[in-house]
Amino acid sequence: NEPCPRCAGRDASIWTGSMLETWLACDICDTWFHAACVGLRAQECDQIEEFHCPDCAATHGPSVYKKEIRKSQRERAHIDYRDLVNADVMLPRDRLATLASFAFAPDNFPRVAGEDATVDWARASGLETPVVFTGPTMLGMRMPPATLTVSDIARLVGKHAPMCLLCRLDVTSQADVTGWTLANWEAYFMASGRRTRTLNVISLEVSHTRLAEQIERPQLVRELDWVSLAWPEERRRRNDYPQVQLYCLMSVKDCYTDFHIDFGGSSVFYHILSGQKTFYFIPPTPTNLKKYEKWCKSPEQASTFLAEIARPCYKVDLVAGDTMIIPTGWIHAVYTPADAIVIGGNFLHGLHMGRQLDIYALEKRTAVPQSFRFPYFEQLCWYAAMRY
């Protein structure tokens, strides 16, 4: 029970037992810490080559991990889709410099008043480009208060809800982080001054939780979504349906998700409760989709900034209160300038059926694992065809 310099901020109800028996010393200042008190689980300590405590990391950089933990998968010539779901994605310094200096195309995407976001408007505009909505209260949606915290989310979803994360060790190696719950995530997120890694959660589906009781998706989304319109009600009552309609995303500062297309070419609604997000959009032209597919298969994918070979690339900054819809097939990367909590969801619809099928075919060609594809995609298309 001997304390360490970081014990004062530890929640003993979460970090208990054997987690307090694991100590490690900072290779810079020689100070000893409980692994739990610096946000590390006991089994992760063996993956560290050189440990930097939070104070020393501020001046000497993050801890150095052993490269032998896991060989690069790039020679297999396909994207690691787990990175796009739950990942430790601290932005490399050179990539951060690229984002700061790259000549992105100006953001000329439409800003639409919430009351104008109707199905007739969507059909007339074709939902061809990303669109940012003003006046979110007029979108026919309901969201939790902007004061919602990660602690609130853990309470409403369940502190023992399991979570799976991926820890990026460096550009060429990575290791799974398993055994996390929302309680662990809450402790990590709230300890902003003690984080030694940059973790991102973008796949927490919350439809059947108390958090969902505070949420109503935008009316436009509800009126377009094939799951709502065409999926058999008897299967939905059994919870046998594509559960992709409602996600809670939580990201800490400097998270980065590399360029990707949402599964099945699904469109996305995205509402920022708190914090900031920066999107980098590449339009899904035939040429750009071919370049994207080649990039996904390339062994140099991790070191290649897709926007340098697929043009144009638009930069869009979003802040708390903004709502955006990302249309079918748009290639995008996401950077988090400040800790952020987001409510979003995916949906297939009838405005871009051909492109959705094209993206589904692209996923097959790039060997996307089934677990990272839109669930029941083909069945949903058949149900929609029967309805049309």
Sequence and secondary structure as in RCSB ss.txt:
>XXXX:A:sequence
NEPCPRCAGRDASIWTGSMLETWLACDICDTWFHAACVGLRAQECDQIEEFHCPDCAATHGPSVYKKEIRKSQRE
RAHIDYRDLVNADVMLPRDRLATLASFAFAPDNFPRVAGEDATVDWARASGLETPVVFTGPTMLGMRMPPATLTV
SDIARLVGKHAPMCLLCRLDVTSQADVTGWTLANWEAYFMASGRRTRTLNVISLEVSHTRLAEQIERPQLVRELD
WVSLAWPEERRRRNDYPQVQLYCLMSVKDCYTDFHIDFGGSSVFYHILSGQKTFYFIPPTPTNLKKYEKWCKSPE
QASTFLAEIARPCYKVDLVAGDTMIIPTGWIHAVYTPADAIVIGGNFLHGLHMGRQLDIYALEKRTAVPQSFRFP
YFEQLCWYAAMRY
>XXXX:A:secstr
    TTGGG  TTTS GGGGT EEE TTT  EEETGGGT  GGGGGGEEE   HHHHHHH S EE GGGS  SGG
G S  GGGGTEEE B  HHHHHHHHHS  B     EEEGGG  HHHHHHHTT S EEEE GGGGT B   TT  H
HHHHHHH TT EEEEEEE SSS EEEEEEEEHHHHHHHHH GGG  S EEEEEEE TTSTGGGG B  HHHHHH 
HHHHHS HHHHHTT S   S EEEEE TTBEEEEE  GGG EEEEEEEEEEEEEEEE   HHHHHHHHHHHH TT
GGG  GGGTS   EEEEEETT EEEE TT EEEEEEEEEEEEEEEEE  SSSHHHHHHHHHHHHHTT  GGGS T
THHHHHHHHHHH 
